[in-house]
Amino acid sequence: GALVFTALLFASRSAYWIYIHYNKANIQSSYGIFSTLILIMLWVHFCVSCLLYGCLYAWHLDHDGQAGHGAGHGGGHGHEAAPVRKMGSMHGA
């Protein structure tokens, strides 16, 4: 997860700075005094997206790794399997 986060952060940082380098005048003419705020919000969006994708990747790795374990393992997350009732047990049979 950390490796994915780092790779995405470096890629988004590069794309962000390239975009700003070539479009700075357009951004300032479009948003005026709010251009700095827009750019900060865009950077925060990139950082949070990278963090969430890295966490999601780590979560999927964790859950895919737990899928192959036996029934006695319990998943490792505190969720125990519910007992299965037979149809006749509800009617006293």
Secondary structure as the mmCIF struct_conf table of DSSP 4:
data_model
#
loop_
_struct_conf.conf_type_id
_struct_conf.id
_struct_conf.beg_label_comp_id
_struct_conf.beg_label_asym_id
_struct_conf.beg_label_seq_id
_struct_conf.end_label_comp_id
_struct_conf.end_label_asym_id
_struct_conf.end_label_seq_id
HELX_RH_AL_P HELX_RH_AL_P1 ALA A 2 TYR A 31
HELX_RH_3T_P HELX_RH_3T_P1 GLY A 32 PHE A 34
HELX_RH_AL_P HELX_RH_AL_P2 SER A 35 GLN A 66
TURN_TY1_P TURN_TY1_P1 ALA A 67 GLY A 68
BEND BEND1 HIS A 69 HIS A 69
HELX_RH_3T_P HELX_RH_3T_P2 ALA A 71 GLY A 76
TURN_TY1_P TURN_TY1_P2 HIS A 77 GLY A 78
HELX_LH_PP_P HELX_LH_PP_P1 GLU A 80 LYS A 86
HELX_RH_3T_P HELX_RH_3T_P3 MET A 87 HIS A 91
TURN_TY1_P TURN_TY1_P3 GLY A 92 GLY A 92
#
